Amino acid sequence: MKKSKMISIIVGCIVLISVGLVYFGTSTKNTNPNENANVPENVENNENQNANNSNEDVNSLVVYFSVPETDSPDNMTRDEDNSVHVVDGEVLGNTQYIANLIGEKTGSDVYRLEPVEPYPTNHDDLLERAANEMEQGARPEMKDPMDISSYDVIYIGYPIWNADLPPIINTFLENNNFDGKTIIPFCTHGGSGISGTPATIQDMLPNANVITNGFSISRTNMDASESEVSGWLSSIGY
Ligand SMILES: Cc1cc2nc3c(=O)[nH]c(=O)nc-3n(C[C@H](O)[C@H](O)[C@H](O)COP(=O)(O)O)c2cc1C
């Protein structure tokens, strides 16, 4: 083969490879609506390739509140044990664990709601503060609020408190615009189930579509979370 022909073939190959790289490099869908946005620290981005969110154009977010009453897996009191789920030595609040599972399985971003004034981890103090807040209709101020406007589907997770929503969930619901969005409630509890909380959320957000078949799991059944969450997600079509 002539030297000039060989050079042309090599140059041709380089051009083809470059065009391919540019195409595949730019055609990857940006699944993170918060990219380049001002994202608070307590948002985790999930880019799970196996996520079963059937509609790729839907941006979904998991928002949750959870109060693990300890961060140590050793020598837990009964109350502490009740409030956490330990995975490979890592201590997570019950609702936190479920939120992370939903985030992974649906490829949603995950955002933890935290109050400016942290809740006590001592169980009795926590019960007292919760009772006071609920009696007074308090709206605890949120630390690091985030802009939820780019999300179409929002999973909202909470522990059941006094058969109702924890007050910071009310703060979150009242401080954002949910018009036209799909809201999917989920909770962990100590025996009350999800109570009337999906209906309460729908009353608060008349222009949102709140899924009534929300997920609930007892804190005594946390080991079954993985399959329970998967079964529920497929039952609601996600
Ligand atoms: C202040 C407070 C009130 C609670 N009230 C209820 C209740 O009315 N019904 C119920 O089933 N569980 C109740 N629980 C139990 C929690 O819902 C349950 O332990 C939950 O899994 C805790 O989740 P977390 O670890 O994500 O905070 C209450 C817990 C606390 C701390």
The ligand as a Tripos MOL2 file, in Angstrom:
@<TRIPOS>MOLECULE
LIG
   31    33     1     0     0
SMALL
NO_CHARGES

@<TRIPOS>ATOM
      1 C1        -42.6650   12.1240   69.1150 C.3       1 LIG1
      2 C2        -43.0530   10.7560   68.6030 C.ar      1 LIG1
      3 C3        -44.3860   10.4290   68.4620 C.ar      1 LIG1
      4 C4        -44.7410    9.1880   67.9310 C.ar      1 LIG1
      5 N1        -46.0690    8.8980   67.7430 N.ar      1 LIG1
      6 C5        -46.4100    7.7280   67.1510 C.ar      1 LIG1
      7 C6        -47.7760    7.4150   66.8920 C.ar      1 LIG1
      8 O1        -48.7090    8.1540   67.1840 O.2       1 LIG1
      9 N2        -48.0600    6.2360   66.2860 N.ar      1 LIG1
     10 C7        -47.0910    5.3530   65.9320 C.ar      1 LIG1
     11 O2        -47.3980    4.3210   65.3590 O.2       1 LIG1
     12 N3        -45.7820    5.6260   66.1700 N.ar      1 LIG1
     13 C8        -45.4190    6.7780   66.7580 C.ar      1 LIG1
     14 N4        -44.0990    7.0490   66.9900 N.ar      1 LIG1
     15 C9        -43.0760    6.0750   66.5670 C.3       1 LIG1
     16 C10       -42.4070    6.4780   65.2580 C.3       1 LIG1
     17 O3        -43.3700    6.7570   64.2700 O.3       1 LIG1
     18 C11       -41.5080    5.3240   64.7770 C.3       1 LIG1
     19 O4        -40.6320    4.9170   65.7620 O.3       1 LIG1
     20 C12       -40.7550    5.7280   63.5130 C.3       1 LIG1
     21 O5        -40.2960    4.5750   62.8700 O.3       1 LIG1
     22 C13       -39.5560    6.6240   63.7940 C.3       1 LIG1
     23 O6        -38.9540    6.9530   62.5870 O.3       1 LIG1
     24 P1        -37.5840    7.7390   62.4480 P.3       1 LIG1
     25 O7        -36.5250    6.8710   63.0490 O.co2     1 LIG1
     26 O8        -37.3910    7.9070   60.9960 O.co2     1 LIG1
     27 O9        -37.7310    9.0380   63.1640 O.co2     1 LIG1
     28 C14       -43.7260    8.2570   67.5590 C.ar      1 LIG1
     29 C15       -42.3880    8.5940   67.7510 C.ar      1 LIG1
     30 C16       -42.0430    9.8270   68.2690 C.ar      1 LIG1
     31 C17       -40.5920   10.1610   68.4440 C.3       1 LIG1
@<TRIPOS>BOND
     1     1     2 1
     2     2     3 ar
     3     2    30 ar
     4     3     4 ar
     5     4     5 ar
     6     4    28 ar
     7     5     6 ar
     8     6     7 ar
     9     6    13 1
    10     7     8 2
    11     7     9 ar
    12     9    10 ar
    13    10    11 2
    14    10    12 ar
    15    12    13 ar
    16    13    14 ar
    17    14    15 1
    18    14    28 ar
    19    15    16 1
    20    16    17 1
    21    16    18 1
    22    18    19 1
    23    18    20 1
    24    20    21 1
    25    20    22 1
    26    22    23 1
    27    23    24 1
    28    24    25 2
    29    24    26 1
    30    24    27 1
    31    28    29 ar
    32    29    30 ar
    33    30    31 1
@<TRIPOS>SUBSTRUCTURE
     1 LIG1         1 GROUP 0 **** ****
